[in-house]
Amino acid sequence: MTAMKNAAHLAVLAIWVVLGVLFSLKTLFLPALLPVVLFWAWFAGYAAFTSFLSNQFKGPLAAVGVHGATLLALQLVPKVMPFGIVRVGLDLLF
């Protein structure tokens, strides 16, 4: 059961990695690399947070549910400072 949970968690994080690579390639030719660094720093925190939360539950659907609930919670965070720091990865991608 743990292997399936880890695989589901890895699959969702892999989607984020693909989006991050596409974003990085899109902004590769910009003179400022700060948005790319901000996204990958945000992603590291997001991956650590969702890994911690998904370890609290059992089963692969719980890992996917943790990611879904986290995304919904991030959508509810206002885009004003200092709360905007929490959702910087979403704002850069979308």
N, CA and C of each residue as an Amber inpcrd file, in Angstrom:
protein
   282
   0.8210000  -1.1940000   0.0000000   0.0000000   0.0000000   0.0000000
   0.8610000   1.2530000   0.0000000   1.9780000   1.2030000   0.7100000
   2.8440000   2.3750000   0.7650000   3.4840000   2.6430000  -0.5870000
   3.7910000   1.5960000  -1.3280000   4.3960000   1.7870000  -2.6450000
   3.4290000   2.5000000  -3.5810000   2.1670000   2.1520000  -3.5450000
   1.1780000   2.8130000  -4.3950000   0.9860000   4.2710000  -3.9670000
   1.0080000   4.5240000  -2.6670000   0.8750000   5.8990000  -2.1730000
   2.0560000   6.7320000  -2.6510000   3.2610000   6.1750000  -2.5450000
   4.4510000   6.8920000  -2.9970000   4.4270000   7.1200000  -4.5050000
   3.9420000   6.1370000  -5.2560000   3.8490000   6.2820000  -6.7070000
   2.8480000   7.3660000  -7.0920000   1.7190000   7.4230000  -6.3960000
   0.7300000   8.4650000  -6.6760000   1.2930000   9.8380000  -6.3400000
   1.9750000   9.9450000  -5.2100000   2.5910000  11.2090000  -4.8030000
   3.6550000  11.6240000  -5.8200000   4.4680000  10.6760000  -6.2570000
   5.4990000  10.9550000  -7.2460000   4.8980000  11.3740000  -8.5820000
   3.7920000  10.7670000  -8.9710000   3.1520000  11.1250000 -10.2410000
   2.6490000  12.5620000 -10.2170000   2.0480000  12.9690000  -9.1090000
   1.5560000  14.3450000  -9.0260000   2.7320000  15.3220000  -9.0020000
   3.7770000  15.0040000  -8.2630000   4.9520000  15.8810000  -8.2450000
   5.6400000  15.9180000  -9.6100000   5.5780000  14.8250000 -10.3660000
   6.1620000  14.8020000 -11.7050000   5.4320000  15.7590000 -12.6350000
   4.1360000  15.8840000 -12.4710000   3.3790000  16.8530000 -13.2680000
   3.8610000  18.2650000 -12.9550000   4.0820000  18.5550000 -11.6670000
   4.6100000  19.8610000 -11.2770000   6.0010000  20.0920000 -11.8610000
   6.8270000  19.0560000 -11.8910000   8.1770000  19.1920000 -12.4540000
   8.1070000  19.5130000 -13.9380000   7.2250000  18.8470000 -14.6580000
   7.0690000  19.1280000 -16.0890000   6.6210000  20.5730000 -16.2950000
   5.6590000  21.0300000 -15.5070000   5.2300000  22.4230000 -15.6120000
   6.3700000  23.3750000 -15.2760000   7.1680000  23.0320000 -14.2870000
   8.3030000  23.8730000 -13.9120000   9.3680000  23.9150000 -14.9960000
   9.6280000  22.7870000 -15.6290000  10.6130000  22.7650000 -16.7090000
  10.1140000  23.5910000 -17.8870000   8.8380000  23.4610000 -18.2210000
   8.2840000  24.2800000 -19.3050000   8.3640000  25.7630000 -18.9720000
   8.0610000  26.1200000 -17.7360000   8.1690000  27.5030000 -17.3020000
   9.6140000  27.9800000 -17.3610000  10.5440000  27.1320000 -16.9310000
  11.9600000  27.4990000 -16.9540000  12.4510000  27.7060000 -18.3810000
  12.0350000  26.8420000 -19.2800000  12.4320000  26.9920000 -20.6810000
  11.8080000  28.2310000 -21.3070000  10.5830000  28.5500000 -20.9000000
   9.9210000  29.7360000 -21.4300000  10.6420000  31.0090000 -21.0010000
  11.1270000  31.0370000 -19.7710000  11.7860000  32.2350000 -19.2430000
  13.3060000  32.1440000 -19.3390000  13.8220000  31.1670000 -20.0580000
  15.2590000  30.9600000 -20.1500000  15.9710000  32.1430000 -20.7870000
  15.3510000  32.7750000 -21.7480000  16.0130000  33.8400000 -22.4800000
  15.7270000  35.2220000 -21.9080000  15.0750000  35.2790000 -20.7720000
  14.8680000  36.5570000 -20.1000000  16.1430000  36.9140000 -19.3380000
  16.4290000  38.2070000 -19.2230000  17.6520000  38.5830000 -18.5050000
  17.5870000  38.2910000 -17.0040000  16.3980000  38.2550000 -16.4490000
  16.2570000  38.0120000 -15.0110000  15.8540000  36.5600000 -14.7720000
  16.6060000  35.8590000 -13.9710000  16.3020000  34.4690000 -13.6520000
  15.5870000  34.3420000 -12.3130000  15.2320000  35.4550000 -11.7080000
  14.5820000  35.4150000 -10.4090000  13.2660000  34.6430000 -10.4240000
  12.3970000  34.8020000 -11.4350000  11.1620000  33.9990000 -11.4290000
  11.4130000  32.4940000 -11.4530000  12.4260000  32.0550000 -12.1620000
  12.7380000  30.6260000 -12.2190000  13.2070000  30.1420000 -10.8570000
  14.0830000  30.9100000 -10.2220000  14.5780000  30.5360000  -8.8990000
  13.4400000  30.5430000  -7.8850000  12.5560000  31.5350000  -7.9770000
  11.4110000  31.5940000  -7.0630000  10.4990000  30.3870000  -7.2330000
  10.2520000  29.9990000  -8.4920000   9.3870000  28.8430000  -8.7050000
   9.9940000  27.5770000  -8.1070000  11.2750000  27.3180000  -8.3680000
  11.8760000  26.0810000  -7.8840000  12.0140000  26.0780000  -6.3680000
  12.2130000  27.2420000  -5.7630000  12.2320000  27.3180000  -4.2960000
  10.8400000  27.0240000  -3.7450000   9.8090000  27.5830000  -4.3970000
   8.4350000  27.3190000  -3.9770000   8.1140000  25.8330000  -4.1440000
   8.5440000  25.2520000  -5.2540000   8.2660000  23.8390000  -5.5080000
   8.9310000  22.9460000  -4.4640000  10.1410000  23.2890000  -4.0480000
  10.8130000  22.4950000  -3.0180000  10.0090000  22.5180000  -1.7200000
   9.5050000  23.6830000  -1.3540000   8.6760000  23.7780000  -0.1560000
   7.3570000  23.0480000  -0.3120000   6.7490000  23.1620000  -1.4870000
   5.4870000  22.4810000  -1.7540000   5.6630000  20.9690000  -1.7080000
   6.7390000  20.4770000  -2.3150000   6.9960000  19.0310000  -2.3100000
   7.2480000  18.5280000  -0.8890000   7.9850000  19.2880000  -0.1100000
   8.2510000  18.8700000   1.2720000   6.9680000  18.8690000   2.0990000
   6.1550000  19.9000000   1.9230000   4.9070000  19.9960000   2.6840000
   3.9340000  18.8840000   2.3160000   3.7640000  18.6290000   1.0260000
   2.8370000  17.5780000   0.6150000   3.3900000  16.1940000   0.9480000
   4.7060000  16.0380000   0.9440000   5.2860000  14.7530000   1.3600000
   4.9940000  14.4890000   2.8330000   5.1440000  15.5290000   3.6440000
   4.8480000  15.3920000   5.0650000   3.3720000  15.0470000   5.2740000
   2.4800000  15.7510000   4.5860000   1.0520000  15.4900000   4.7600000
   0.6480000  14.1220000   4.2350000   1.1970000  13.7090000   3.1010000
   0.7930000  12.4110000   2.5530000   1.3270000  11.2560000   3.3920000
   2.3810000  11.4800000   4.1550000   2.8750000  10.4300000   5.0550000
   1.9560000  10.2380000   6.2610000   1.0850000  11.1700000   6.5190000
   0.1570000  11.0590000   7.6380000  -1.0170000  10.1370000   7.3200000
  -1.2350000   9.8470000   6.0380000  -2.3680000   9.0320000   5.6080000
  -1.8730000   7.7590000   4.9380000  -2.7860000   6.8170000   4.7620000
  -2.4510000   5.5680000   4.0750000  -3.2610000   5.4980000   2.7890000
  -2.6740000   4.9400000   1.7710000  -3.3700000   4.7250000   0.5140000
  -3.0220000   5.7570000  -0.5380000  -3.0860000   5.3320000  -1.8110000
  -2.7170000   6.2300000  -2.9030000  -3.7190000   7.3550000  -3.1310000
  -4.9860000   7.1040000  -2.8810000  -5.9750000   8.1650000  -3.0790000
  -5.8000000   9.2910000  -2.0670000  -5.3040000   8.9570000  -0.9040000
  -5.0510000   9.9880000   0.1010000  -3.9370000  10.9170000  -0.3540000
  -2.9100000  10.3810000  -1.0220000  -1.8220000  11.2260000  -1.5210000
  -2.3240000  12.1810000  -2.5920000  -3.1410000  11.6790000  -3.4850000
  -3.7240000  12.5440000  -4.5180000  -4.6780000  13.5500000  -3.8790000
  -5.4250000  13.1180000  -2.8810000  -6.3280000  14.0210000  -2.1660000
  -5.5900000  15.1280000  -1.4380000  -4.4210000  14.8100000  -0.8940000
  -3.6080000  15.8360000  -0.2240000  -3.1990000  16.9030000  -1.2280000
  -2.7900000  16.4950000  -2.4080000  -2.4080000  17.4670000  -3.4320000
  -3.6080000  18.3000000  -3.8790000  -4.7360000  17.6570000  -4.0620000
  -5.9370000  18.3980000  -4.4480000  -6.3640000  19.3890000  -3.3860000
  -6.3530000  18.9650000  -2.1330000  -6.7390000  19.8610000  -1.0410000
  -5.7400000  21.0090000  -0.9000000  -4.4650000  20.7140000  -1.1020000
  -3.4520000  21.7640000  -1.0200000  -3.6450000  22.7980000  -2.1230000
  -3.9320000  22.3360000  -3.3330000  -4.1710000  23.2820000  -4.4310000
  -5.4160000  24.1220000  -4.1780000  -6.4610000  23.5030000  -3.6750000
  -7.6660000  24.2780000  -3.3540000  -7.3850000  25.3040000  -2.2630000
  -6.6200000  24.9110000  -1.2610000  -6.2780000  25.8450000  -0.1870000
  -5.4130000  26.9900000  -0.7190000  -4.5010000  26.6920000  -1.6330000
  -3.6630000  27.7470000  -2.2110000  -4.4740000  28.7060000  -3.0620000
  -5.5220000  28.2050000  -3.7010000  -6.3790000  29.0860000  -4.4960000
  -7.1530000  30.0650000  -3.6110000  -7.3890000  29.6850000  -2.3700000
  -8.1210000  30.5520000  -1.4530000  -7.2560000  31.6210000  -0.8030000
  -5.9420000  31.4600000  -0.8860000  -5.0280000  32.4410000  -0.2970000
  -5.0640000  33.7060000  -1.1550000  -5.2470000  34.8890000  -0.5420000
  -5.2900000  36.1210000  -1.3370000  -3.9370000  36.4330000  -1.9770000
  -3.9830000  37.1900000  -3.0640000  -2.7730000  37.5210000  -3.8040000
  -2.0750000  38.7670000  -3.2640000  -2.3170000  39.1240000  -2.0370000
  -1.6870000  40.3020000  -1.4430000  -0.5390000  39.8550000  -0.5490000
   0.4120000  40.7430000  -0.3690000   1.5510000  40.4330000   0.5050000
   1.0850000  40.4240000   1.9430000   1.5930000  39.6530000   2.7960000
   2.6420000  38.6560000   2.6800000   2.1130000  37.3030000   2.2480000
   0.7950000  37.1760000   2.0380000   0.2150000  35.8790000   1.6710000
   0.6000000  35.4540000   0.2640000   0.9560000  36.4070000  -0.5900000
   1.3260000  36.0970000  -1.9640000   2.5590000  35.2240000  -2.0640000
   3.3970000  35.2280000  -1.0310000   4.6020000  34.3970000  -1.0330000
   4.2250000  32.9170000  -1.0220000   3.1330000  32.5780000  -0.3610000
   2.7090000  31.1810000  -0.2600000   2.2710000  30.6430000  -1.6180000
   1.6920000  31.5010000  -2.4510000   1.1760000  31.0420000  -3.7410000
   1.9910000  31.5160000  -4.9290000   3.2400000  31.8740000  -4.7260000
   4.0660000  32.4160000  -5.8090000   4.2350000  31.4250000  -6.9530000
   4.3370000  30.1480000  -6.6670000   4.4890000  29.1490000  -7.7230000
   3.2840000  29.0720000  -8.6310000   2.0920000  29.1560000  -8.0400000
   0.8800000  29.1420000  -8.8610000   0.7690000  30.4010000  -9.6970000
   1.1180000  31.5380000  -9.1230000   1.0070000  32.7950000  -9.8480000
   2.0080000  32.8660000 -11.0030000   3.1760000  32.2770000 -10.8270000
   4.1520000  32.2780000 -11.9070000   3.7440000  31.3550000 -13.0510000
   3.1540000  30.2280000 -12.7190000   2.7650000  29.2720000 -13.7700000
   1.5160000  29.6980000 -14.5150000   0.5350000  30.1680000 -13.7600000
  -0.7490000  30.4340000 -14.3920000  -0.9880000  31.9020000 -14.4180000
